[in-house]
Amino acid sequence: TVHVDPRQVDRLLAKEGSGRGGARLLVPGRDPVPLGKEPVTIGSGTEATVRVPGVLVKPIHARITREPDGRLRLAHLGGLGPTKVNGERVTEFLLRDGDVITVGTVEVTLCLEEPAASAARPLRA
């Protein structure tokens, strides 16, 4: 018999981009953006994964990539406006759960854990 922690299974599945919970960007007013193997881009252009308005925002302003060890790295790719994490200007940053990324006027939140939807709604007998 082998015991496997369900949280480890979810993390491994998230690394593979399975779509089952896992790492995602929470964008106000939009569906969550899953963070799998492929880079996620933030910018004003139509090719950006997360589109944000602003004349100081480049078409591809920032990119989130997955490191070989599974961590997520944010890189500022230029533009007149800054890329910020938790209110601080960054050029590169290793992201952690709950980090708030700001590009232009849009703030997105990194969520690495499965939402506690079952805990939010009590079960009735």
NORPE-V893000 format. One record per backbone hydrogen bond with DSSP energy under -1.0 kcal/mol. NH is the residue of the N-H (numbers start at 1). CO is the residue of the C=O. Records with the same first field share a line. If there is no record, write none. Layout:
NH->CO, CO
This chain:
9->5
10->6
11->7
12->8
13->9
14->10
15->11
16->12
17->14
18->13
21->19
24->111
25->33
26->109
30->27
33->25
35->23
40->64
42->62
43->50
44->58
45->59
48->45
50->41
52->43
61->42
62->42
63->75
64->40
65->73
67->71
70->67
73->65
74->93
75->63
76->91
77->61
81->56
84->102
85->88
86->100
88->85
90->83
93->74
95->72
98->110
99->96
101->108
102->84
103->106
106->103
108->101
109->26
110->99
111->24
117->115
120->116
121->117
